[in-house]
Amino acid sequence: MKCGGRTTASRILLLFLYLSVEAFQVCLSDFPRIWKRSPSAPPPGSIVLPLSGNVYPLGYYSVSLKVGRPPKLYDLDIDTGSDLTWLQCDAPCTGCTKPRDQLYKPNNNLVHCKDLLCSAIRTTGNEPCKTPHDQCDYDIEYADHCSSLGVLVNDHFTFPLTNNSILSPRLAFGCGYNQHIPGSISPPPTAGVLGLGNGKTSIMTQLHGLGVIRNVLGHCLSTKGGGFLFFGDHPAPPSKISWVPMKHYSSGPAELLNNGKPSGVKGLEVIFDSGSSYTYFNSKAYRAILNQLRGDLNGKPLKDATDDKSLPVCWKGAKPFKSIDDAKAYFKPVVLSFTKNVQFQIPPEAYLIVTKHGNACLGILSGTEVGLEDHNVIGDISLQDKIVIYDNEKKQIGWVSANCDHLPKS
């Protein structure tokens, strides 16, 4: 993940690889609750929230959440590749991109160093606390060298449940008062980040620890823009879901198939990251995919569009493409095969964009070239038109093709 406009680089949080290293049960005494649930009683329902955004030209999907008392609406970039949720914060703020009246204002609600969640933040190498009652500072840096410096606070989040009740727990999150964005990256249009990883500081982990929701989340990103995010029970038909084991939202090993046949690229560990606009493979897999696509285009009326700098690889047709539908007939799916022959299909509409120049550009990039080393990332572009489920209870990731244009029925 990254904190800019997310059009050309992955936003994988560096902390993700070592902050989310163990399962966590939130200590219930550390968080105020609206009600207490009997240990044998099921959680009350699910949360389904509409999304805004698209892969191109915006480069992100966001959700609007109500935070505080009285509730105030904030738009947050959804990110399964990181744990900590944070808002641009009037404390005052350096590097914030929102007007002051749209910043979060803390009100004697700091999280102290003695809190268990603060100890999770401290494992990342921040300055140690001097006393247990010090404020809990955080300093996180993303893979694209954006960063957020701030303090941990807690406040009420308002969630509508699918059973028509309202949930308003106090949850901990970051109040970011110093954001750094490299000059080459566009400032973020959102008010902050909704961290959906399965580490200790994640909103999802906190909700589950309070006993108010199952530890399951997912999303459905529409190729037309928008979609929905859900916590708790998923809306997909169980018999149609493809499941693979997961560890910290990654799965593998997977093999890259070339038109249904082995490509020789095996052993891929794949991270599912809604905070990355595009999909990234290591250099070997990326070259294999590019060679496959170029081989499939032999004899077809497409030429390299080297003058289009929207993405590293673009093609132009005899006339400008108006939509993905015009271009996808020239391309074939990219397929990842996991254990037990479970396949993740990436059709052309889930790896191509049509730019403002009318060219078709490849939304699969070399992760090695942008500093991801050997990591492979399935980003938003390849997660579109699928319900993707992160089941932290059963330690598995599932997906099924779906129409993401409308909210699911309760």
C-alpha positions as CSV (number, residue, x, y, z in Angstrom):
1,M,0.0,0.0,0.0
2,K,1.0,3.6,-0.3
3,C,-0.3,7.0,0.9
4,G,-0.5,8.7,-2.4
5,G,-2.9,8.4,-5.3
6,R,-1.8,4.7,-5.8
7,T,-1.7,4.8,-9.6
8,T,1.8,3.3,-10.2
9,A,3.2,1.8,-7.0
10,S,2.2,-0.8,-4.5
11,R,1.0,0.3,-1.1
12,I,2.3,-2.7,0.9
13,L,3.0,-1.6,4.5
14,L,6.5,-2.5,5.5
15,L,5.1,-3.2,9.0
16,F,2.8,-5.8,7.6
17,L,5.5,-8.4,7.2
18,Y,6.5,-8.4,10.9
19,L,3.8,-6.6,12.9
20,S,1.1,-9.2,11.9
21,V,3.2,-12.2,13.1
22,E,0.8,-13.8,15.6
23,A,-2.9,-14.1,16.3
24,F,-4.2,-11.7,19.0
25,Q,-7.1,-11.7,21.4
26,V,-7.9,-8.2,22.6
27,C,-8.1,-7.9,26.3
28,L,-11.8,-6.9,26.8
29,S,-11.2,-4.9,29.9
30,D,-9.1,-2.5,27.9
31,F,-12.0,-1.3,25.7
32,P,-15.4,0.2,26.7
33,R,-18.4,-1.7,25.3
34,I,-22.0,-0.9,24.8
35,W,-23.1,-4.3,26.0
36,K,-21.7,-7.5,27.2
37,R,-22.3,-10.7,25.3
38,S,-22.5,-14.2,26.8
39,P,-19.6,-16.3,25.7
40,S,-22.0,-18.8,24.1
41,A,-24.1,-16.2,22.3
42,P,-23.4,-15.6,18.6
43,P,-22.3,-12.2,17.4
44,P,-25.4,-9.9,16.6
45,G,-24.9,-9.6,12.8
46,S,-22.8,-8.4,10.0
47,I,-21.7,-5.0,8.7
48,V,-21.9,-4.1,5.0
49,L,-20.6,-0.8,3.8
50,P,-20.7,0.8,0.3
51,L,-17.4,1.7,-1.4
52,S,-16.4,4.5,-3.7
53,G,-13.5,4.7,-6.1
54,N,-11.9,2.7,-9.0
55,V,-8.6,1.4,-10.2
56,Y,-8.3,3.9,-13.0
57,P,-8.1,6.9,-13.0
58,L,-8.5,7.3,-9.2
59,G,-6.4,4.3,-8.1
60,Y,-8.1,3.5,-4.8
61,Y,-11.3,2.3,-3.2
62,S,-12.6,4.1,-0.1
63,V,-15.3,3.8,2.6
64,S,-17.0,6.5,4.6
65,L,-17.1,5.9,8.3
66,K,-18.6,7.9,11.2
67,V,-16.2,8.5,14.0
68,G,-16.6,10.5,17.2
69,R,-19.4,11.9,19.4
70,P,-21.2,13.5,17.6
71,P,-20.4,11.3,14.6
72,K,-18.4,12.9,11.8
73,L,-17.9,11.3,8.4
74,Y,-14.4,10.4,7.2
75,D,-13.5,8.8,3.9
76,L,-10.8,6.1,4.4
77,D,-8.7,4.1,1.9
78,I,-9.4,0.4,2.5
79,D,-6.2,-1.6,3.0
80,T,-5.9,-5.3,3.8
81,G,-2.2,-4.9,3.5
82,S,-1.8,-3.0,6.8
83,D,-3.2,-3.1,10.3
84,L,-3.3,0.4,11.8
85,T,-6.2,2.7,10.9
86,W,-5.4,6.4,11.0
87,L,-7.0,9.7,10.3
88,Q,-5.4,13.0,9.4
89,C,-5.5,14.8,12.7
90,D,-5.8,18.4,13.8
91,A,-3.2,18.3,16.6
92,P,-2.2,20.6,14.7
93,C,-1.2,18.9,11.4
94,T,1.9,19.0,9.2
95,G,1.5,17.6,5.7
96,C,-2.3,17.1,5.9
97,T,-4.2,17.4,2.7
98,K,-7.7,18.0,4.0
99,P,-9.1,21.4,5.2
100,R,-8.8,21.9,8.9
101,D,-12.6,21.4,9.5
102,Q,-12.3,18.0,7.9
103,L,-9.5,16.8,10.2
104,Y,-10.1,14.6,13.2
105,K,-9.9,16.6,16.5
106,P,-8.7,14.6,19.6
107,N,-10.5,15.3,22.8
108,N,-8.7,13.9,25.9
109,N,-8.9,10.4,24.4
110,L,-5.3,9.4,24.1
111,V,-4.2,5.8,24.4
112,H,-1.5,5.4,27.0
113,C,1.7,3.4,26.8
114,K,0.5,0.8,29.3
115,D,-2.3,-0.3,26.9
116,L,-1.8,-3.6,25.1
117,L,-2.3,-2.1,21.7
118,C,0.5,0.4,22.3
119,S,2.9,-2.5,23.0
120,A,1.9,-3.8,19.5
121,I,2.9,-0.5,18.0
122,R,6.1,-0.5,20.0
123,T,7.3,-3.7,18.5
124,T,8.0,-1.8,15.3
125,G,11.0,0.0,16.7
126,N,9.5,3.3,17.8
127,E,11.0,5.1,20.8
128,P,10.2,3.3,24.1
129,C,7.8,4.8,26.6
130,K,9.3,6.6,29.6
131,T,6.3,6.0,31.8
132,P,3.2,3.8,31.5
133,H,1.0,7.0,31.4
134,D,2.8,8.5,28.4
135,Q,0.9,9.0,25.2
136,C,1.3,6.1,22.7
137,D,3.2,7.5,19.7
138,Y,3.4,5.7,16.3
139,D,5.6,6.3,13.3
140,I,4.9,4.1,10.2
141,E,6.5,4.1,6.8
142,Y,5.1,2.5,3.7
143,A,6.9,0.8,0.8
144,D,6.7,3.9,-1.4
145,H,8.4,6.0,1.5
146,C,5.2,7.8,2.5
147,S,4.9,7.9,6.2
148,S,2.5,8.9,9.0
149,L,3.6,10.1,12.5
150,G,1.0,10.5,15.2
151,V,-0.5,9.3,18.4
152,L,-2.9,6.5,19.2
153,V,-6.4,7.6,20.4
154,N,-9.7,5.8,20.9
155,D,-13.2,7.0,20.0
156,H,-16.6,5.8,18.9
157,F,-17.1,4.2,15.5
158,T,-20.7,4.0,14.3
159,F,-21.5,0.9,12.2
160,P,-25.0,-0.1,10.9
161,L,-25.6,-3.9,11.3
162,T,-27.6,-5.9,8.7
163,N,-30.1,-6.7,11.5
164,N,-31.0,-3.0,11.5
165,S,-29.3,-2.2,14.8
166,I,-26.5,0.2,15.3
167,L,-23.1,-0.7,16.8
168,S,-21.0,2.1,18.3
169,P,-17.9,0.7,20.1
170,R,-14.8,2.6,21.1
171,L,-11.9,1.6,19.0
172,A,-8.2,2.6,18.9
173,F,-6.7,4.2,15.8
174,G,-4.0,6.6,14.8
175,C,-4.3,10.4,15.0
176,G,-1.8,11.3,12.3
177,Y,-0.5,14.8,12.8
178,N,2.6,14.6,10.5
179,Q,2.2,13.1,7.0
180,H,5.2,12.8,4.7
181,I,4.6,12.3,0.9
182,P,7.5,12.2,-1.5
183,G,7.4,14.8,-4.2
184,S,6.8,12.3,-7.0
185,I,3.6,11.1,-5.5
186,S,0.2,12.8,-5.6
187,P,-1.3,13.7,-2.2
188,P,-4.0,11.3,-1.0
189,P,-7.6,12.4,-1.6
190,T,-8.9,10.5,1.4
191,A,-8.8,11.4,5.1
192,G,-6.8,8.4,6.1
193,V,-6.4,4.6,5.9
194,L,-8.7,1.8,7.2
195,G,-6.2,-0.9,8.2
196,L,-7.9,-4.3,7.6
197,G,-5.0,-6.6,8.3
198,N,-5.2,-9.3,11.1
199,G,-2.7,-7.8,13.4
200,K,-3.3,-6.5,16.9
201,T,-4.1,-2.9,16.0
202,S,-6.6,-3.7,13.2
203,I,-10.1,-2.5,13.5
204,M,-11.3,-6.0,12.6
205,T,-9.3,-7.6,15.4
206,Q,-10.6,-5.1,17.9
207,L,-14.2,-5.7,16.8
208,H,-13.8,-9.4,17.1
209,G,-12.1,-9.0,20.5
210,L,-15.1,-7.2,21.8
211,G,-17.3,-10.1,20.7
212,V,-19.4,-8.0,18.4
213,I,-18.6,-9.6,15.0
214,R,-17.1,-12.8,13.6
215,N,-13.5,-12.5,12.6
216,V,-14.3,-12.5,8.9
217,L,-14.1,-9.7,6.4
218,G,-14.2,-9.2,2.7
219,H,-14.8,-6.9,-0.2
220,C,-16.4,-6.8,-3.7
221,L,-14.7,-4.2,-6.0
222,S,-16.7,-3.3,-9.1
223,T,-15.0,-2.7,-12.5
224,K,-17.5,0.0,-12.9
225,G,-16.4,1.7,-9.7
226,G,-17.6,1.3,-6.1
227,G,-18.5,-2.0,-4.5
228,F,-18.9,-3.0,-0.9
229,L,-17.0,-4.0,2.2
230,F,-18.3,-6.4,4.8
231,F,-17.4,-7.6,8.3
232,G,-18.8,-10.8,9.8
233,D,-20.9,-13.3,7.8
234,H,-20.1,-13.2,4.0
235,P,-22.8,-12.9,1.3
236,A,-21.4,-15.4,-1.1
237,P,-23.0,-18.8,-1.9
238,P,-20.8,-21.3,0.2
239,S,-20.8,-24.0,-2.5
240,K,-19.3,-21.8,-5.1
241,I,-16.4,-20.3,-3.1
242,S,-12.8,-21.4,-3.9
243,W,-10.8,-21.6,-0.7
244,V,-7.1,-21.7,0.0
245,P,-5.2,-21.7,3.3
246,M,-3.8,-18.3,4.3
247,K,-1.2,-16.8,6.6
248,H,-1.5,-13.1,7.2
249,Y,-3.6,-12.6,4.0
250,S,-1.1,-14.4,1.9
251,S,-1.4,-17.9,0.3
252,G,0.7,-20.3,-1.6
253,P,2.6,-21.9,-3.1
254,A,1.0,-21.2,-6.4
255,E,2.0,-22.0,-10.0
256,L,1.6,-19.7,-12.9
257,L,-0.2,-21.4,-15.9
258,N,0.4,-20.5,-19.5
259,N,-2.8,-21.1,-21.5
260,G,-3.7,-24.0,-19.1
261,K,-0.3,-25.5,-19.1
262,P,2.6,-25.3,-16.6
263,S,4.8,-22.3,-17.2
264,G,7.7,-23.4,-15.1
265,V,7.1,-20.7,-12.6
266,K,6.2,-22.3,-9.3
267,G,6.3,-21.7,-5.5
268,L,4.7,-18.3,-5.6
269,E,3.6,-16.9,-2.3
270,V,0.9,-14.4,-3.0
271,I,-0.4,-11.5,-0.8
272,F,-4.0,-10.3,-1.3
273,D,-3.8,-6.5,-0.8
274,S,-6.7,-4.1,-1.4
275,G,-4.3,-1.2,-0.6
276,S,-2.4,-1.8,-3.9
277,S,-4.0,-0.5,-7.1
278,Y,-2.2,-2.9,-9.3
279,T,-0.9,-6.5,-9.3
280,Y,2.8,-7.2,-8.8
281,F,4.9,-10.4,-9.5
282,N,8.5,-11.1,-9.0
283,S,10.8,-10.6,-12.0
284,K,10.6,-14.3,-13.2
285,A,6.8,-14.5,-13.0
286,Y,6.4,-11.1,-14.5
287,R,8.6,-12.0,-17.5
288,A,6.6,-15.2,-18.0
289,I,3.3,-13.3,-18.0
290,L,4.6,-10.7,-20.4
291,N,6.0,-13.3,-22.8
292,Q,2.7,-15.2,-22.7
293,L,0.7,-12.1,-23.5
294,R,3.0,-10.9,-26.3
295,G,2.9,-14.4,-27.8
296,D,-0.9,-14.4,-27.7
297,L,-0.9,-11.1,-29.5
298,N,1.2,-12.4,-32.5
299,G,-0.7,-11.7,-35.7
300,K,-3.3,-9.5,-34.0
301,P,-3.7,-5.8,-34.9
302,L,-2.1,-4.4,-31.7
303,K,1.2,-2.5,-31.5
304,D,3.3,-1.3,-28.5
305,A,2.2,2.2,-27.4
306,T,5.6,3.3,-26.1
307,D,4.5,7.0,-26.1
308,D,1.8,6.2,-23.4
309,K,3.5,6.5,-20.0
310,S,0.4,5.6,-18.0
311,L,1.9,2.2,-17.2
312,P,5.2,0.5,-18.2
313,V,3.5,-1.7,-21.0
314,C,0.7,-0.4,-23.2
315,W,-0.8,-1.4,-26.6
316,K,-2.7,0.5,-29.2
317,G,-5.2,-0.8,-31.6
318,A,-6.2,0.3,-35.1
319,K,-8.3,2.9,-33.4
320,P,-8.5,4.1,-29.8
321,F,-10.2,1.7,-27.4
322,K,-13.3,3.2,-25.7
323,S,-13.5,0.6,-22.9
324,I,-12.0,-2.6,-21.6
325,D,-14.8,-4.4,-23.6
326,D,-13.2,-3.2,-26.8
327,A,-9.7,-4.5,-25.9
328,K,-10.3,-7.7,-23.9
329,A,-11.0,-10.0,-26.9
330,Y,-7.3,-9.8,-27.9
331,F,-6.1,-11.1,-24.6
332,K,-6.4,-14.4,-22.6
333,P,-6.7,-14.9,-18.8
334,V,-3.7,-15.2,-16.5
335,V,-4.2,-18.1,-14.1
336,L,-2.6,-19.0,-10.7
337,S,-3.1,-22.6,-9.6
338,F,-2.9,-23.3,-5.9
339,T,-2.9,-26.6,-4.0
340,K,-5.7,-29.1,-4.9
341,N,-5.9,-27.4,-8.3
342,V,-7.8,-24.4,-6.9
343,Q,-7.4,-21.6,-9.5
344,F,-7.4,-17.9,-9.3
345,Q,-8.5,-16.6,-12.7
346,I,-7.4,-13.1,-13.7
347,P,-9.4,-12.3,-16.9
348,P,-8.2,-9.5,-19.2
349,E,-10.6,-7.0,-17.6
350,A,-8.9,-7.7,-14.3
351,Y,-5.4,-6.9,-15.5
352,L,-5.9,-4.2,-18.2
353,I,-6.9,-0.5,-18.0
354,V,-7.9,1.7,-20.9
355,T,-6.1,5.1,-20.6
356,K,-7.3,8.5,-21.6
357,H,-5.2,8.0,-24.8
358,G,-7.4,5.1,-25.8
359,N,-4.6,2.5,-25.2
360,A,-4.8,-0.8,-23.3
361,C,-2.2,-0.9,-20.6
362,L,-1.0,-3.9,-18.5
363,G,-2.0,-3.5,-14.8
364,I,0.4,-6.3,-13.8
365,L,3.8,-4.9,-12.9
366,S,7.3,-6.1,-11.9
367,G,7.4,-6.0,-8.1
368,T,11.2,-6.5,-8.2
369,E,11.5,-3.2,-10.1
370,V,9.6,-1.2,-7.4
371,G,11.4,-2.7,-4.4
372,L,9.1,-5.5,-3.5
373,E,11.9,-8.1,-4.0
374,D,10.4,-11.5,-4.4
375,H,7.0,-10.7,-3.1
376,N,3.9,-11.1,-5.2
377,V,0.8,-9.0,-4.7
378,I,-2.7,-9.3,-6.0
379,G,-4.0,-5.8,-6.0
380,D,-7.3,-4.1,-6.7
381,I,-7.3,-4.5,-10.4
382,S,-7.2,-8.3,-10.1
383,L,-9.7,-8.4,-7.2
384,Q,-12.4,-6.7,-9.2
385,D,-15.8,-8.4,-9.7
386,K,-15.0,-11.0,-7.1
387,I,-16.3,-11.4,-3.5
388,V,-13.0,-11.9,-1.7
389,I,-13.2,-13.3,1.8
390,Y,-10.5,-13.2,4.5
391,D,-11.6,-15.8,7.1
392,N,-9.4,-15.2,10.1
393,E,-11.2,-17.9,12.1
394,K,-10.5,-20.7,9.7
395,K,-7.3,-19.2,8.4
396,Q,-8.4,-19.2,4.8
397,I,-9.0,-16.9,1.8
398,G,-11.9,-17.5,-0.5
399,W,-13.2,-15.9,-3.7
400,V,-16.1,-16.2,-6.1
401,S,-17.0,-14.2,-9.2
402,A,-19.8,-11.7,-8.4
403,N,-21.7,-8.6,-9.5
404,C,-20.2,-6.0,-7.2
405,D,-22.4,-3.1,-8.5
406,H,-25.0,-3.4,-5.8
407,L,-25.0,-4.1,-2.0
408,P,-26.0,-7.7,-1.1
409,K,-29.4,-8.3,0.3
410,S,-29.5,-8.8,4.1
